[in-house]
Amino acid sequence: MLSRPPVEPPDSALSDGEDAALLSRYGRTAGPSDTPEQSEVAYTCQLRGVYAYSIASEVFPIVTGTLLLPVLLETYARQNGVLAPKKVVACPPSGLGGAGEGDEAARCVVRLAGVWLDTASFSLITYSASVFVQALTVISMGGLADDPWMRHRLLTLFAASGSILCILFLFLPSASAVWPLCTLLALGANVAFGASIVCLNSYLPDLGRRHPTVLLAQAALLNARQSYARHRRESVTSSNTLLSASQHLARATDAYTTAKGKATGEISARAIAVGYGAGIAVLVALLPVLRWLGEGEVDGTWPLRVGVAISGLWWIIGTIPASIWLRPTSSIVKLISSSAKATSLRSHIAQGWRGLGKMLREWRRLPATFVFLGAWFILSDCFATITSTAILFAKTTLNLPTSSLVLISILTPLAGLVGALAFPILQHRLHLTTHRTLLLLVSLATIIPLWGLVALRTSTQMYLLACVFGAIYGAFQALMRACFSELIPSSQSAQWFGVYSVTDKGSSFLGPLLVAYVTQVTGDIRHGFWVILVLLLASLPVLAKVDMRRGSEDAETFDREIKALAADEEVLPEEVDDV
């Protein structure tokens, strides 16, 4: 259990009542009536809850979201489709293996709402729609996720909804007359996952503020602030003494901000790590199960539906302890009940959109930051599109079995770990900045669509491509966050990384939609790699335009203004927006 060291109380410049109010205000305890021991337990429980929910939920995007669900949707459409152009003969099953050099599958189409859709396009359009709805939901939830009690209820509700929708796939065979309901199940599960992660991420700033090292820095900041205020009130104080107190306050503020950012980053990184570990473990365990279920099975959706349901079952079972640990303490609930104002759902949704708009209005102060976000908008969409397109290409064109697709999904994150470790070493040896390393990675990423257009013909090539993509993407994710952190005010890192996440969610629908259109028009998903190549090439000049030095200077200037206002108003830097 993470123990919290004793924190020395601030100077006695204030009365006991004022001192107690300050300590309660700045989160020294979990609630206004909690003892330090109760606060210790509450902090540890929330930390366990965040890790537990990461383990429970990250299995969905790794196992279902990027692998089983796109393949399952295509299989639903294929088993109810016909071969083009005559549209008489039923589509043969795909994913039976045996695709060799130059052996391309025939085009399969399905009729929905009076429109003939390529089966791969059907899967991509469904994915694109779910990401778009997810983005709208994530933005609208901004105000709701700030309320500790509402945050907990929403996380539990969305987790239960998403997992149940995954399990419901078991009861929807491809021969059913209502098989198109699979689109609603997939859309609902994706939206529920994204919304629950917003709630989970809302715990991170509070956990960062209550980390032991941050509490020590916070106590030092309170001491420095009280000392500075006392010297300002005393008319006999010399200018040198006041200057020294001011410098001490600035150092204490920087130390607090640094400690909070480091603590929040460590908690977030550990949560991601345990979640990825759980996802890879479940993938490995599913490999023999899916292979066994697929033997002699007429309904090709059955093993995939079982896999999706298992991920849903894992999700809901893991949510139970997470929900218990993340439940707010009774004192927090009482505090919220006594101080909360009656707010309608519409007001909460409007608050979320106003918060996003407020952050976006800072573009004049931080132009380099928003150019970087523009590059991130394109690049996050590119990499998400590569994942969905490659999996569907492997199934429909290379005719790889489900077990091979699972192996691809295992190789990719493993290669990502290697890339995340190897590229920083390469960056150091080549004396490259983080920005230049990102440009190198994006340039290397163009190999992937070129490979898909020219040479991707066999399963061996697909496995090798998965490793190359994983290594590039793993390093790209780590360096992109590191680069972005240099362009934002450190005292508002939580809010800015929220915009970073929304940009990611908001863009990832465009690429799959374009690939679906190209596939629909040409009848060959291989041409979708042209879309990815164009997007990657378009992102390079945008990313190259980012002025890292000026952007860092602008962020530091903005940060100093925030800290100065925080000192004047006697609040923490992250509370400046509230005053």
C-alpha positions in Angstrom: 0.0 0.0 0.0 1.2 3.5 -0.8 2.0 5.2 2.4 1.8 8.9 2.8 4.5 10.6 4.8 3.6 13.1 7.6 3.1 16.6 6.3 4.3 19.5 8.5 1.6 22.1 9.1 2.1 25.6 7.7 3.3 28.5 9.7 1.0 29.8 12.4 0.4 33.1 10.5 -3.3 32.3 10.3 -5.7 31.4 13.0 -6.6 27.8 13.7 -10.0 28.2 11.9 -8.3 29.8 8.8 -5.7 27.1 8.8 -8.2 24.3 9.0 -10.2 25.9 6.1 -7.0 26.1 4.0 -6.2 22.4 4.7 -9.7 21.3 3.8 -9.7 23.5 0.7 -6.5 22.2 -0.7 -7.4 18.5 -0.3 -5.2 17.5 2.7 -8.0 15.0 3.5 -10.5 13.3 1.3 -13.3 15.2 2.8 -13.9 18.0 5.4 -14.6 15.5 8.2 -12.1 12.8 7.4 -9.2 12.0 9.6 -5.7 11.6 8.0 -6.1 7.8 8.4 -9.5 7.9 6.6 -7.9 10.0 3.9 -5.1 7.5 3.5 -7.6 4.7 3.0 -9.7 6.7 0.6 -6.6 7.6 -1.5 -5.4 4.0 -1.7 -8.9 2.7 -2.6 -9.2 5.2 -5.4 -5.8 4.3 -6.7 -6.7 0.6 -6.7 -9.9 1.5 -8.4 -8.2 3.3 -11.3 -5.8 0.4 -11.8 -8.6 -2.2 -11.5 -10.8 -0.4 -14.1 -7.9 -0.1 -16.5 -7.4 -3.8 -16.3 -11.1 -4.4 -16.8 -11.8 -1.9 -19.6 -8.6 -1.9 -21.7 -9.4 -5.4 -22.9 -12.3 -4.0 -24.9 -10.2 -1.7 -27.2 -7.3 -4.2 -27.5 -9.4 -7.4 -28.1 -12.7 -6.2 -29.4 -12.5 -2.6 -30.6 -9.5 -3.0 -32.9 -9.7 -6.7 -33.8 -12.8 -8.7 -33.2 -15.5 -6.1 -33.8 -14.4 -4.9 -37.2 -14.0 -8.5 -38.4 -17.3 -9.5 -36.8 -19.2 -6.7 -38.6 -17.7 -7.6 -41.9 -18.6 -11.3 -41.3 -22.2 -10.4 -40.5 -22.4 -8.5 -43.8 -20.6 -11.2 -45.8 -22.8 -14.0 -44.6 -25.8 -12.0 -45.7 -24.3 -10.7 -48.9 -23.8 -11.7 -52.5 -21.0 -11.6 -55.0 -20.8 -8.5 -57.3 -21.5 -7.7 -60.0 -24.3 -10.3 -60.7 -25.5 -10.2 -57.1 -26.9 -13.7 -57.3 -24.4 -16.1 -55.7 -24.0 -15.9 -52.0 -20.6 -14.7 -50.7 -18.1 -17.4 -49.8 -16.7 -17.3 -46.2 -13.5 -15.5 -45.8 -10.8 -16.1 -43.2 -10.3 -19.7 -44.1 -6.6 -19.3 -44.9 -4.8 -20.2 -48.1 -4.4 -16.9 -49.7 -1.3 -16.9 -51.7 0.6 -14.5 -53.9 -1.8 -12.7 -56.1 -4.8 -14.6 -54.8 -7.3 -11.8 -54.1 -10.8 -12.4 -52.8 -13.9 -11.6 -54.9 -15.9 -8.5 -54.0 -18.8 -9.1 -51.6 -21.7 -6.7 -51.2 -24.7 -6.5 -48.9 -28.0 -4.6 -49.4 -29.0 -2.3 -46.5 -31.7 0.4 -46.6 -31.8 0.0 -50.4 -28.1 0.6 -50.9 -25.5 -2.0 -51.9 -22.5 -1.7 -49.6 -19.1 -3.5 -49.8 -18.9 -5.7 -46.7 -15.6 -4.0 -45.7 -17.2 -0.6 -46.2 -20.1 -1.6 -43.9 -17.6 -2.4 -41.1 -15.7 0.8 -41.6 -18.8 3.0 -41.8 -20.1 1.5 -38.6 -16.8 2.1 -36.9 -16.7 5.7 -38.2 -20.2 6.4 -36.9 -19.4 5.0 -33.5 -16.3 7.2 -33.1 -18.2 10.3 -34.2 -21.0 9.7 -31.6 -18.3 8.8 -29.0 -16.6 12.2 -29.7 -19.9 14.1 -29.2 -20.6 12.2 -26.0 -17.1 12.7 -24.6 -17.3 16.5 -25.1 -20.8 16.7 -23.7 -19.8 14.9 -20.6 -17.1 17.4 -19.5 -19.3 19.1 -16.9 -20.8 15.8 -15.6 -17.4 14.1 -15.1 -16.3 16.9 -12.7 -18.8 15.9 -10.1 -17.2 13.0 -8.0 -20.6 11.4 -7.2 -21.9 11.7 -10.8 -18.6 10.6 -12.2 -18.7 7.4 -10.2 -22.3 6.6 -11.2 -21.7 7.4 -14.9 -18.5 5.2 -15.0 -20.4 2.3 -13.5 -23.4 2.8 -15.8 -21.4 3.1 -19.0 -19.2 0.1 -18.0 -22.3 -2.0 -17.3 -24.0 -0.9 -20.5 -20.9 -1.5 -22.7 -20.2 -4.9 -21.3 -23.9 -6.0 -21.6 -23.9 -4.9 -25.3 -20.8 -7.0 -25.9 -22.5 -10.0 -24.3 -25.7 -9.5 -26.3 -23.7 -10.4 -29.5 -24.0 -14.0 -28.4 -27.7 -13.9 -29.1 -27.5 -12.4 -32.6 -26.5 -15.0 -35.1 -25.8 -14.0 -38.7 -28.8 -15.9 -39.9 -31.2 -13.8 -37.8 -33.5 -11.5 -39.7 -32.4 -8.6 -37.4 -28.7 -9.1 -37.9 -28.3 -5.4 -38.8 -28.8 -4.7 -35.1 -25.1 -5.5 -34.8 -24.4 -1.9 -35.9 -26.3 -0.6 -32.8 -24.6 -3.0 -30.5 -21.2 -2.0 -31.8 -21.9 1.7 -31.8 -23.3 1.5 -28.2 -20.3 -0.5 -26.9 -17.8 1.9 -28.4 -19.5 5.0 -27.1 -19.9 3.4 -23.6 -16.2 2.6 -23.5 -15.2 6.1 -24.5 -17.5 7.7 -22.0 -16.3 5.5 -19.2 -12.7 6.4 -19.9 -13.6 10.1 -19.7 -14.9 9.4 -16.2 -11.8 7.3 -15.3 -9.4 10.1 -16.5 -11.3 12.6 -14.3 -9.9 10.8 -11.2 -6.3 11.4 -12.3 -5.9 15.1 -11.4 -7.3 14.5 -8.0 -5.1 11.5 -7.4 -2.1 13.5 -8.6 -2.9 16.3 -6.1 -3.3 13.9 -3.2 -0.1 12.0 -4.0 2.3 12.0 -1.0 5.1 13.9 -2.8 2.6 16.5 -4.0 1.2 17.0 -0.5 4.7 17.8 0.7 5.2 20.3 -2.1 1.7 21.7 -1.4 2.5 22.2 2.3 5.7 24.0 1.3 3.7 26.2 -1.1 1.2 27.1 1.6 4.1 28.0 3.9 5.7 30.2 1.2 2.4 31.9 0.4 1.7 32.7 4.0 5.2 34.0 4.5 4.9 36.2 1.4 1.5 37.5 2.5 2.9 38.2 6.0 5.8 40.2 4.7 3.6 42.2 2.4 1.3 43.2 5.3 4.3 44.3 7.5 5.3 47.8 6.7 8.7 47.3 8.3 9.7 44.6 5.9 12.6 45.5 3.7 12.4 45.3 -0.1 15.2 42.6 -0.1 13.2 40.5 2.4 10.0 40.8 0.3 12.0 40.0 -2.9 13.4 36.9 -1.2 9.9 35.8 0.0 8.6 36.4 -3.6 11.4 34.2 -5.1 10.8 31.5 -2.5 7.0 31.5 -3.4 7.9 31.2 -7.1 10.2 28.2 -6.5 7.6 26.6 -4.3 4.9 27.1 -7.0 7.2 25.5 -9.6 8.1 22.6 -7.3 4.4 22.0 -6.6 3.5 22.1 -10.3 6.3 19.8 -11.3 5.5 17.3 -8.5 1.8 17.2 -9.5 2.6 16.7 -13.2 5.1 13.9 -12.4 2.7 12.1 -10.0 -0.3 12.3 -12.4 1.9 11.1 -15.3 3.2 8.1 -13.2 -0.3 7.1 -12.2 -1.6 7.4 -15.8 1.4 5.5 -17.2 0.9 2.6 -14.7 -2.8 2.4 -15.4 -2.1 2.2 -19.2 0.6 -0.4 -18.6 -1.5 -2.7 -16.5 -4.4 -2.3 -19.0 -2.3 -3.1 -22.0 -0.9 -6.1 -20.1 -4.4 -7.4 -19.4 -5.4 -6.9 -23.0 -2.4 -8.8 -24.4 -2.9 -11.6 -21.9 -6.6 -12.0 -22.9 -5.6 -12.0 -26.6 -3.1 -14.8 -26.0 -5.7 -16.8 -24.0 -8.3 -16.3 -26.7 -6.0 -17.6 -29.5 -6.6 -21.4 -28.9 -10.2 -20.8 -28.0 -11.1 -19.0 -31.2 -9.2 -21.6 -33.2 -11.1 -24.4 -31.5 -14.5 -22.7 -31.9 -13.9 -22.0 -35.6 -13.3 -25.7 -36.5 -16.2 -26.9 -38.6 -18.5 -24.0 -37.6 -21.0 -23.0 -40.3 -21.8 -19.6 -38.7 -18.5 -17.8 -39.1 -19.6 -15.2 -36.6 -19.8 -17.7 -33.7 -16.2 -17.7 -32.5 -16.0 -13.9 -33.0 -19.2 -13.4 -31.0 -17.8 -15.6 -28.2 -14.6 -13.5 -28.2 -16.5 -10.2 -28.0 -18.7 -11.6 -25.2 -15.7 -12.8 -23.2 -14.2 -9.3 -23.4 -17.6 -8.0 -22.2 -17.7 -10.5 -19.3 -14.1 -9.5 -18.3 -15.2 -5.9 -18.4 -18.2 -6.2 -16.2 -16.6 -8.5 -13.7 -13.5 -6.2 -13.4 -15.8 -3.2 -13.0 -17.3 -4.6 -9.7 -14.2 -4.1 -7.5 -13.2 -1.0 -9.4 -16.7 0.6 -8.7 -16.4 -0.3 -5.0 -13.0 1.2 -4.7 -13.9 4.4 -6.7 -17.0 5.1 -4.7 -16.8 8.6 -3.1 -16.5 8.7 0.7 -19.5 9.7 2.7 -18.0 13.0 3.7 -17.5 13.9 0.0 -21.1 13.0 -0.7 -22.3 15.2 2.2 -20.1 18.1 1.0 -21.5 17.8 -2.5 -25.1 17.5 -1.3 -24.7 20.6 1.0 -23.0 22.8 -1.6 -24.4 21.6 -4.9 -26.8 23.7 -6.9 -29.7 22.2 -8.9 -28.3 21.8 -12.4 -30.1 20.4 -15.3 -28.6 17.8 -17.6 -28.8 20.4 -20.4 -26.7 22.8 -18.3 -24.1 20.1 -17.7 -23.8 19.4 -21.4 -23.6 23.1 -22.2 -20.8 23.4 -19.6 -18.8 20.7 -21.4 -19.0 22.5 -24.7 -18.3 25.9 -23.2 -15.2 24.4 -21.5 -13.9 23.1 -24.9 -14.7 26.5 -26.5 -12.9 28.3 -23.7 -9.7 26.2 -24.3 -9.9 26.7 -28.1 -10.1 30.5 -27.7 -6.5 30.4 -26.4 -5.2 29.9 -29.9 -4.0 33.5 -30.1 -1.9 33.0 -27.0 -0.6 29.6 -27.9 -0.5 29.4 -31.8 2.2 26.7 -31.9 0.1 24.5 -29.6 -2.9 24.6 -31.9 -0.8 24.0 -35.0 0.5 20.9 -33.1 -3.1 19.9 -32.3 -3.9 20.2 -36.0 -1.1 17.8 -36.9 -2.3 15.5 -34.1 -5.9 15.6 -35.5 -4.6 14.3 -38.8 -2.1 11.8 -37.4 -4.3 10.2 -34.8 -6.9 9.6 -37.6 -4.1 8.1 -39.8 -3.0 5.6 -37.3 -6.5 4.6 -36.2 -7.3 4.1 -39.9 -4.2 2.0 -40.5 -5.4 -0.4 -37.7 -8.9 -0.9 -39.0 -8.0 -1.1 -42.7 -5.1 -3.5 -42.2 -7.2 -6.0 -40.2 -10.1 -5.9 -42.7 -7.5 -6.2 -45.6 -6.0 -9.3 -44.0 -9.4 -10.9 -43.6 -11.1 -10.0 -46.9 -8.1 -9.9 -49.3 -5.4 -12.1 -47.8 -8.1 -14.4 -46.5 -6.3 -14.9 -43.2 -8.1 -17.0 -40.5 -9.2 -15.4 -37.2 -6.2 -17.0 -35.3 -3.8 -15.2 -37.6 -5.6 -11.9 -37.0 -5.3 -12.5 -33.2 -1.6 -13.1 -33.7 -1.3 -9.8 -35.6 -3.0 -8.0 -32.8 -0.5 -9.6 -30.3 2.5 -8.7 -32.3 1.5 -5.0 -32.7 1.5 -3.9 -29.1 4.6 -6.1 -28.3 6.4 -4.3 -31.1 5.1 -1.1 -29.7 6.8 -1.7 -26.4 10.1 -2.3 -28.2 9.6 0.9 -30.3 8.8 3.0 -27.3 12.1 1.9 -25.7 14.3 1.8 -28.8 13.5 5.1 -30.5 14.4 7.4 -27.5 17.8 5.6 -27.5 18.1 6.3 -31.3 17.0 9.9 -30.7 19.8 10.3 -28.1 22.5 8.8 -30.3 21.5 10.8 -33.4 21.2 14.0 -31.3 17.7 14.6 -32.5 15.1 16.8 -30.8 11.7 15.3 -30.0 10.1 17.3 -32.8 12.6 16.0 -35.4 12.2 12.5 -34.2 8.4 12.8 -34.7 9.0 14.0 -38.2 11.2 11.0 -38.8 8.6 8.6 -37.4 5.8 10.0 -39.6 8.1 9.7 -42.6 8.8 6.1 -41.8 5.1 5.5 -41.3 4.5 6.2 -45.0 6.2 2.8 -45.6 3.1 1.1 -44.3 0.5 2.3 -46.9 3.2 2.0 -49.7 3.8 -1.6 -48.6 0.0 -2.2 -48.6 -0.3 -0.8 -52.1 2.7 -2.5 -53.7 3.8 -5.6 -51.9 1.4 -6.9 -49.3 0.4 -10.3 -50.6 1.1 -13.0 -48.0 0.6 -13.7 -44.3 4.3 -13.5 -43.6 4.4 -10.0 -45.0 1.4 -9.1 -42.9 3.1 -10.3 -39.7 6.2 -8.3 -40.6 4.1 -5.2 -41.4 2.4 -5.5 -38.0 5.7 -5.4 -36.2 6.9 -2.4 -38.2 3.7 -0.5 -37.5 3.7 -1.4 -33.8 7.3 -0.2 -33.4 6.6 3.1 -35.1 3.2 3.6 -33.4 4.6 2.8 -29.9 7.3 5.4 -30.2 5.0 7.9 -31.9 2.5 7.8 -29.0 5.1 8.3 -26.3 7.0 11.1 -28.2 3.8 12.9 -29.3 2.7 13.3 -25.6 6.2 14.4 -24.6 6.2 17.0 -27.4 2.8 18.3 -26.5 3.7 18.7 -22.9 6.4 21.2 -23.9 3.8 23.4 -25.6 1.2 23.7 -22.8 1.2 25.6 -19.4 2.3 23.0 -16.9 -0.1 24.3 -14.3 -3.1 23.5 -16.6 -1.7 20.2 -18.0 -4.9 18.2 -17.1 -7.2 20.6 -19.0 -4.9 20.6 -22.1 -4.5 16.9 -22.2 -8.2 16.7 -22.1 -8.3 18.8 -25.3 -5.6 16.4 -26.7 -7.8 13.5 -26.0 -10.9 15.1 -27.5 -8.9 15.9 -30.6 -7.9 12.2 -30.9 -11.5 11.0 -30.4 -12.9 13.7 -32.7 -10.7 12.9 -35.7 -10.7 9.1 -35.8 -13.9 8.9 -37.7 -12.7 10.7 -40.9 -10.1 8.2 -42.2 -12.2 5.1 -41.9 -15.1 6.9 -43.6 -12.8 7.9 -46.5 -11.5 4.4 -46.8 -15.0 3.1 -46.8 -15.9 5.4 -49.6 -12.9 4.5 -51.7 -13.5 0.8 -51.1 -17.2 1.2 -52.1 -16.3 3.0 -55.3 -13.3 0.8 -56.4 -14.5 -2.5 -54.9 -11.0 -3.1 -53.5 -10.0 -2.2 -49.9 -6.3 -2.1 -51.0 -7.0 1.3 -52.6 -7.8 2.5 -49.1 -4.1 2.6 -48.4 -4.0 5.6 -50.8 -6.1 7.5 -48.3 -3.7 6.7 -45.5 -0.7 7.7 -47.6 -2.3 11.1 -48.5 -3.2 11.9 -44.9 0.3 11.0 -43.7 1.9 13.2 -46.4 -0.5 16.0 -45.6 0.4 15.9 -41.9 4.1 16.3 -42.5 4.1 20.1 -43.4 1.7 20.8 -40.6 3.9 19.0 -38.1 7.0 20.7 -39.5 5.4 24.1 -39.1 5.3 23.7 -35.3 7.8 26.2 -33.8 8.8 24.3 -30.7 11.0 27.1 -29.3 8.4 29.8 -29.6 5.7 27.5 -28.5 7.6 26.6 -25.4 8.3 30.2 -24.6 4.6 31.1 -25.1 3.5 28.3 -22.8 6.0 29.4 -20.1 4.8 33.0 -20.3 1.2 31.8 -20.0 2.2 29.6 -17.1 3.9 32.5 -15.3 0.7 34.6 -15.6 -1.4 31.7 -14.3 0.9 31.3 -11.3 1.1 35.0 -10.6 -2.7 35.2 -10.6 -2.8 32.1 -8.3 -0.5 33.8 -5.9 -2.5 37.0 -5.9 -5.8 35.2 -5.3 -4.3 32.6 -2.9 -5.4 29.6 -4.8 -3.6 26.7 -6.4 -2.7 27.2 -10.1 -5.2 24.7 -11.4 -8.0 26.6 -9.5 -7.4 29.9 -11.4 -10.3 29.3 -13.8 -12.7 29.2 -10.8 -11.8 32.7 -9.5 
